[in-house]
Amino acid sequence: MSANYDVVIVGGGIAGLSLASALAGKCSVALVEAEQTLAYHTSARSARQLIPSYGPPAVQELTLRTLELIAAQDAHRPEPVLSPRSFMLIGDDATVREQASGHMRPITHAEALELCPALLPDSFAAAGLDTGSFACNAPLLLEDHRRRAEAGGVDIITGARVHSAQRLGSGWELGAGQEGFQAAVVVNAAGAWADELAVLSGVEKVQLQPYRRTAAIVDVEHPLPESSPMVAAADDSFYFRRDDGQVLISPSEHEPSGPEDAQPHPGDIEGLIARLNTLTTLGIRGVRQAWTGLRTEAADGVPVVGFDAEAPGFFWLAGQGGYGFQTSSGIAELAAGLILAGRGAGPAAGGDTAAGPASRTAKALAATRWSIRR
């Protein structure tokens, strides 16, 4: 016997959880996650920084809306999710100018060294600063979405990998773990496995590609000041930031991968440590912890959000790339509007009758295929 829901969300990372909390109390929802714990893969391996100047224009709009939504909720939390932490881009003049966006302003070489004294003067020529960037308490945000979802009646089932999915009458029937589900809408929030879920469901893939991104927490002889910004190379070859008394570092690799429980490759972190020890005075001494996440992207780098035009009731919520947390609340708001509108519950966010920040964001995301067409 299958349980009946209006919506079944496949995937318990930040995308699926934020949508579950946005839909909670507005329709019946189940969220199914293949792993035994929520947010096991990429969402547990985030750099924990929300950067308005990072990503294409649609992503930047979603980031600004996400920051608005989280800040509004922070006003009622005993502990905030967001805390100010600037983002600084360094490199040669041409590359910094090319990568800097409207949310970032150029700063002088002296100002950059004052903000991050660990940088050696000859390690960069130009810098840009985004003062609207925030550190994100990712575990707290994930837990808040889970709590809100369950309080609104969402059933969350872990250890339930989807093994069958088919269109049945006017809805869908799924088998996940030992459970069966029927729903009018299936949301594909399966991250690196999103195209695989589509194939299993008899839906054409949208050619999503997972890419590796490794990071580590390292011990240093000279810790960064508490006010130090996150620092990234404009050529996307590394970033680092303070992590309490340690430092988080990443080689920012963009290496294609299959969907998997990704692990660091030997030499990736060691090579970056050697390089950073020549560019900074950090004095990296050893690795506390290292991990690799998968950033899944569409070819145009824009999130894939919307109903599949050829598979009624199949909703894509995938391809967030490295922007999962920083776009999560904005995307969830828009996706919930589209799903509820599809069920006759009101106008879709971003439609002609929508107004305010969500409408502006939807217009910026016009290229995001609200209805996925081939």
VENZIRA-V292157 format. One record per backbone hydrogen bond with DSSP energy under -0.5 kcal/mol. NH is the residue of the N-H (numbers start at 1). CO is the residue of the C=O. If there is no record, write none. Layout:
BEGIN
NH CO
NH CO
END
This chain:
BEGIN
3 180
5 182
6 28
7 28
8 185
9 30
10 8
10 187
11 9
11 32
17 13
18 14
19 15
20 16
21 17
22 18
23 19
24 20
25 27
25 152
26 23
27 23
30 7
31 155
32 9
33 157
39 12
40 37
44 41
45 42
50 134
51 49
52 50
54 51
55 53
59 56
60 56
61 57
62 58
63 59
64 60
65 61
66 62
67 63
68 64
69 65
70 66
71 67
72 68
73 69
74 70
75 71
76 73
77 74
83 135
85 133
87 130
88 230
89 128
90 232
91 126
96 92
97 93
98 94
99 95
100 96
104 101
105 129
107 127
112 108
113 109
114 110
115 111
116 112
119 116
120 279
123 120
124 121
125 91
126 91
127 107
128 89
129 105
130 87
131 129
133 130
134 50
135 83
136 48
137 81
138 136
141 137
142 138
143 139
144 140
145 141
146 142
147 143
148 144
149 145
150 146
151 147
152 148
153 150
154 149
155 29
156 154
157 31
157 155
158 156
159 35
160 33
163 175
164 175
165 200
166 173
168 171
171 168
172 183
173 166
174 181
175 164
176 179
177 161
179 176
181 174
182 3
183 172
184 5
184 6
185 6
186 313
187 8
188 186
188 315
189 10
189 187
193 190
194 191
197 193
198 194
199 195
200 196
201 197
202 199
203 198
209 297
210 257
211 295
212 255
213 293
215 291
216 249
217 289
218 216
218 247
219 286
221 282
221 283
222 282
223 221
228 225
230 86
231 240
232 88
233 238
234 90
236 233
239 250
240 231
241 248
243 246
246 243
247 218
248 241
249 216
250 239
252 214
255 212
257 210
262 260
268 265
271 267
272 268
273 269
274 270
275 271
276 272
277 273
278 275
279 275
280 276
281 118
285 219
286 219
288 217
288 286
289 217
291 215
292 262
293 213
295 211
295 293
296 294
297 209
298 319
301 298
304 318
305 303
305 368
306 316
307 370
308 314
309 372
311 308
314 311
315 186
315 313
316 306
317 188
318 304
321 296
323 320
324 321
327 323
328 324
328 325
331 327
332 328
333 329
334 330
335 331
336 332
337 333
338 334
339 335
340 336
341 337
342 338
343 339
344 341
345 340
351 348
354 351
359 356
360 356
361 357
362 358
363 359
364 360
365 361
366 363
368 365
369 366
372 307
372 370
373 371
END
